[in-house]
């Protein structure tokens, strides 16, 4: 047998192949780390409550409030959803201003005044129209009755209770008392301990806002509805949390509370934010379930699926667009849970994703998320500034 001789050409090709493999490995490593690092480079500052980052977004949201928004700006194709988005912009902006005022006491006077501006708009006939037309009755004018109005009253009252925490003598304190009393009475009388958002439409996530507003009211006004909150939380764990996944059902039957939709990410992620003001333990358990059942990471970017394994769905106005099974709204809502419950690593991955898709743009001293418009700015303002100690006595 003639021995094989390794010549110069063969050695050169081995070196070329080795270099290609090394370059390929470095490329993959860069692909895995560099884009997510770039888009998530401000996440640490957000997590730590940096005044510069929070200040830029707060001024961006305040810019939307300089002139009252026109409800016609929101065009979802459904007038009720248009009204919800109109309402939600002011409500989430109010939460962001309140949370940053808690975190930075020097901002309290200005952000308190901005909260008042948001609340005044929430109480305006134009913003209340979507709820009034659905019920055929006005939520504020019918407080002495037994109607539902869970979303309008619950979300509004959460903002009112946060304003009460900043300034117990604010001009909306009496309304906060009236709405809280009505919600407490209605939940206590309801056989399901849930209130309907619209006639024959009941959503656990909106009732999380109702309970959150009562818990925050207790902290702000020195009241005590702890027994009611415990009862509600126990009923929620038994009936409105899916035993297999630990996630909230998105909708239930208005008559008996049986599930009317699958357990889903958008309702769970948003609901646990609201519950942090009333029942931190239940909020923490819902966050753990969201992370366990729905969280995913790709190339360093974090995202949250709308449906757990084995469930199939197309999403809706609540989830926002679904990409590879992940809901854009669900992912954005989960930012709050990560900050509230001290999950810094996943907070960073989620912020990287939101910044990548949200297209943050600085205009002078203001920050906007281009793809979200006023509602997107307001939601991210509230989620990015959610307070870890919001529900502590």
C-alpha positions in Angstrom: 0.0 0.0 0.0 1.3 3.4 -0.9 1.3 5.8 2.1 -0.8 8.9 1.8 1.0 12.2 2.0 -0.6 15.3 3.4 0.5 18.0 1.1 0.5 21.8 1.5 -2.9 22.1 -0.3 -4.6 19.7 2.1 -3.2 21.5 5.2 -4.3 24.9 3.7 -7.9 23.6 3.3 -7.9 22.4 6.9 -6.9 25.8 8.1 -9.6 27.4 5.9 -12.2 25.0 7.2 -11.2 25.7 10.8 -11.4 29.5 10.2 -14.9 29.1 8.7 -16.1 27.1 11.7 -14.7 29.7 14.1 -16.2 32.5 12.1 -19.6 30.7 12.0 -19.5 30.1 15.7 -18.7 33.8 16.4 -21.5 34.8 14.0 -24.0 32.6 15.8 -22.8 33.9 19.2 -23.2 37.5 18.0 -26.6 36.7 16.6 -27.6 35.3 19.9 -26.3 38.2 22.0 -25.8 41.4 20.1 -29.3 42.3 18.8 -31.0 41.5 22.1 -28.3 43.4 24.0 -28.8 46.4 21.7 -32.5 46.5 22.1 -32.4 45.8 25.8 -29.6 48.1 26.7 -31.9 50.5 28.7 -33.7 47.6 30.5 -31.5 47.9 33.6 -32.2 51.6 33.9 -36.0 50.9 33.6 -35.8 48.1 36.2 -33.9 50.3 38.6 -36.4 53.2 38.2 -33.9 55.5 36.5 -35.3 59.1 36.5 -33.9 59.9 33.0 -35.7 57.0 31.3 -38.9 57.4 33.2 -38.8 61.1 32.7 -38.5 60.9 28.9 -41.5 58.6 28.6 -43.6 60.5 31.1 -43.0 63.7 29.0 -43.9 61.7 25.9 -47.2 60.6 27.4 -47.9 64.1 28.8 -47.5 65.5 25.3 -50.5 63.4 24.2 -52.5 65.2 27.0 -51.6 68.7 26.0 -54.7 68.8 23.8 -57.6 66.4 24.5 -57.4 63.3 22.3 -60.1 62.8 19.7 -61.9 59.5 20.1 -62.0 59.2 16.3 -58.2 58.6 16.5 -58.8 55.0 17.5 -60.1 52.9 14.6 -60.4 49.2 15.4 -63.4 48.7 13.2 -65.7 48.3 16.3 -67.0 51.4 18.2 -66.9 49.6 21.5 -63.3 48.7 21.1 -62.5 52.2 19.9 -64.1 53.5 23.1 -62.1 51.0 25.2 -58.8 52.2 23.6 -59.8 55.9 24.1 -60.6 55.1 27.8 -57.5 52.9 28.3 -55.1 55.6 27.1 -56.1 58.0 29.9 -56.4 55.3 32.5 -53.0 53.7 31.9 -51.4 57.2 31.6 -52.9 58.0 35.0 -51.4 54.8 36.5 -48.0 55.6 35.0 -48.0 59.2 36.5 -49.1 57.9 39.9 -46.5 55.1 40.0 -43.7 57.4 39.1 -44.9 60.0 41.6 -44.6 57.2 44.3 -41.1 56.3 43.1 -39.9 59.9 42.8 -41.5 62.1 45.5 -40.1 65.2 43.8 -42.4 64.5 40.9 -45.5 64.2 43.1 -47.0 67.7 42.5 -46.6 67.7 38.7 -47.6 64.1 38.2 -50.5 64.4 40.6 -51.8 67.3 38.4 -51.3 65.1 35.3 -53.3 62.3 37.0 -56.1 64.8 37.7 -56.1 65.8 34.0 -56.4 62.1 33.0 -59.2 61.4 35.5 -61.1 64.4 34.3 -61.0 63.0 30.8 -62.0 59.5 32.1 -65.1 61.2 33.6 -66.0 63.2 30.5 -69.2 62.2 28.6 -67.1 61.5 25.5 -64.9 58.9 27.2 -67.8 57.3 29.1 -69.8 56.9 26.0 -68.7 53.3 25.1 -69.8 51.9 28.4 -73.0 53.9 28.6 -74.1 52.8 25.1 -73.4 49.2 25.9 -75.4 49.2 29.2 -78.0 51.8 28.3 -77.2 53.5 31.5 -74.3 55.7 32.8 -71.9 54.0 35.2 -71.5 57.0 37.5 -75.1 58.1 37.5 -76.3 54.5 38.4 -73.9 53.8 41.2 -76.8 53.2 43.6 -78.1 50.4 41.4 -76.9 46.8 40.9 -75.4 47.0 37.4 -72.1 45.7 36.3 -69.7 48.2 34.5 -66.8 46.1 35.8 -64.2 47.5 33.4 -65.2 51.1 33.4 -65.7 51.4 37.2 -62.9 49.0 38.1 -60.2 50.6 36.0 -61.3 54.1 36.9 -61.4 53.3 40.6 -57.9 51.9 40.5 -56.7 55.3 39.2 -58.8 57.1 41.8 -57.4 55.0 44.6 -53.8 55.6 43.4 -54.6 59.4 43.3 -56.0 59.0 46.8 -52.7 57.4 48.0 -50.7 60.4 46.7 -53.1 63.0 48.0 -55.9 61.9 50.4 -57.7 65.2 50.0 -57.7 65.4 46.2 -60.8 66.6 44.4 -61.9 63.1 43.4 -61.7 61.6 46.9 -65.5 61.6 47.4 -66.1 59.9 44.1 -63.5 57.3 45.1 -65.6 56.6 48.2 -68.8 56.2 46.2 -67.4 53.9 43.6 -65.6 51.7 46.1 -68.8 51.4 48.2 -70.8 50.4 45.1 -68.2 47.8 43.9 -68.0 46.3 47.4 -71.8 46.1 47.6 -72.2 44.6 44.1 -69.4 42.0 44.5 -70.9 40.9 47.9 -74.3 40.4 46.3 -73.1 38.6 43.2 -73.4 34.8 43.4 -70.2 34.5 41.3 -68.4 37.4 43.1 -67.9 38.8 39.6 -69.3 41.8 37.9 -70.1 41.9 34.2 -68.1 44.2 31.9 -71.0 44.4 29.4 -74.4 42.8 29.6 -73.9 39.0 29.6 -70.1 39.4 29.2 -68.0 38.7 32.3 -64.2 38.7 32.3 -62.1 37.8 35.4 -59.3 40.2 34.3 -61.6 43.2 34.7 -62.7 42.0 38.1 -59.0 41.8 39.1 -59.0 45.6 38.4 -62.1 45.9 40.6 -60.5 44.0 43.5 -57.2 45.8 43.0 -58.9 49.2 43.3 -60.5 48.1 46.6 -57.2 46.9 48.0 -55.5 50.1 47.0 -58.4 52.1 48.4 -57.9 50.4 51.8 -54.3 51.4 51.8 -55.0 55.0 50.8 -58.1 55.7 52.8 -57.4 53.5 55.9 -60.5 51.3 55.2 -60.6 47.5 55.7 -62.1 45.2 53.1 -59.6 42.4 53.8 -62.3 39.8 54.5 -64.0 40.5 51.1 -60.7 40.4 49.3 -59.8 37.1 50.9 -63.2 35.7 49.9 -62.8 36.9 46.3 -59.3 35.5 46.0 -60.4 32.2 47.3 -63.2 32.0 44.8 -60.9 33.1 42.0 -58.4 30.3 42.8 -61.2 27.7 42.9 -63.3 28.8 39.9 -61.5 31.2 37.7 -57.9 29.9 37.6 -57.4 26.8 35.4 -56.1 24.0 37.6 -53.9 22.5 34.9 -52.0 25.7 34.1 -52.6 28.1 36.9 -53.7 30.8 34.4 -56.8 32.9 34.5 -59.7 32.0 32.2 -60.2 34.8 29.8 -64.0 34.8 30.1 -66.7 33.1 32.1 -70.5 32.6 31.9 -72.2 35.6 33.4 -74.8 33.5 35.2 -72.8 30.8 37.0 -69.1 31.6 36.4 -68.3 28.5 34.3 -65.4 29.0 31.9 -66.5 30.5 28.5 -63.0 30.8 27.1 -59.6 29.2 27.4 -57.0 30.2 30.0 -54.9 32.8 28.3 -51.8 35.0 28.7 -53.2 38.4 28.1 -55.8 38.2 30.8 -53.5 36.6 33.3 -50.6 39.0 32.7 -52.8 42.1 33.0 -54.8 40.6 35.9 -51.7 39.9 38.0 -50.7 43.6 37.7 -54.1 44.7 39.1 -54.0 42.1 41.8 -50.6 43.3 43.1 -52.5 46.1 44.7 -54.8 43.8 46.7 -53.4 40.3 46.9 -49.7 40.1 46.2 -49.6 36.3 46.9 -52.2 35.6 44.2 -50.4 38.0 41.8 -47.2 36.2 42.4 -48.7 32.8 41.7 -50.2 34.0 38.5 -46.8 35.4 37.4 -45.2 32.1 38.2 -47.8 30.3 36.1 -47.3 32.8 33.2 -43.5 32.3 33.3 -43.8 28.5 33.6 -46.5 27.9 31.0 -46.1 30.7 28.5 -42.7 32.4 28.6 -40.2 31.7 25.8 -36.9 33.2 24.8 -35.4 33.3 21.3 -32.0 34.8 20.5 -32.1 36.6 23.8 -35.5 38.2 23.2 -38.3 37.3 25.7 -41.9 36.8 24.6 -45.1 35.4 26.1 -47.5 33.0 24.4 -51.2 33.8 24.4 -52.2 30.1 24.8 -50.7 27.3 26.8 -49.5 24.1 25.3 -52.4 22.1 23.8 -54.6 25.2 23.3 -55.1 26.7 19.9 -56.5 30.1 19.1 -56.3 33.1 16.9 -56.2 35.8 19.6 -58.4 38.9 19.5 -58.3 42.6 20.4 -57.0 41.7 23.9 -54.0 39.7 22.8 -53.1 41.9 19.9 -51.3 40.4 16.9 -50.0 36.9 17.6 -46.6 36.1 16.1 -45.3 32.5 16.3 -47.8 31.9 19.1 -46.7 35.0 21.1 -49.1 37.9 21.8 -47.7 41.4 21.5 -50.0 42.7 24.2 -49.3 39.7 26.4 -45.6 40.3 26.2 -46.0 44.0 27.0 -48.3 43.3 29.9 -45.8 40.8 31.4 -43.2 43.5 31.9 -45.2 44.7 34.9 -45.2 41.3 36.5 -41.5 40.8 36.0 -40.7 44.1 37.8 -43.3 43.7 40.5 -42.0 40.2 41.4 -38.3 40.9 41.0 -37.5 38.9 37.9 -34.8 41.1 36.5 -33.4 38.7 33.8 -36.7 38.2 32.2 -37.6 41.9 32.5 -34.6 42.6 30.4 -35.6 40.1 27.7 -39.1 41.4 27.5 -37.9 45.0 27.3 -35.6 44.0 24.4 -38.6 42.6 22.5 -40.8 45.5 23.2 -38.2 48.0 22.1 -37.5 46.0 19.0 -41.1 45.9 17.9 -42.2 49.2 19.5 -39.6 51.3 17.7 -38.8 53.8 20.5 -38.0 57.3 19.2 -36.7 60.2 21.2 -38.0 63.7 20.2 -36.0 66.2 22.2 -36.6 65.3 25.9 -39.5 63.0 25.1 -39.8 59.3 24.3 -42.5 57.7 22.2 -43.0 54.1 21.0 -43.9 54.8 17.3 -45.8 51.6 16.5 -48.1 51.9 19.6 -49.4 55.5 19.3 -50.9 57.2 22.4 -52.4 53.9 23.8 -49.1 52.0 23.4 -47.1 54.8 25.1 -49.6 54.9 28.0 -49.6 51.1 28.5 -45.8 50.8 28.4 -45.6 53.8 30.7 -47.7 51.9 33.3 -46.1 48.5 32.8 -42.4 49.7 32.8 -43.0 51.7 36.0 -45.1 49.1 37.9 -44.1 49.2 41.6 -42.7 46.2 43.3 -44.1 47.5 46.7 -47.4 48.8 45.4 -49.5 46.6 47.7 -47.4 46.6 50.8 -48.9 48.2 53.9 
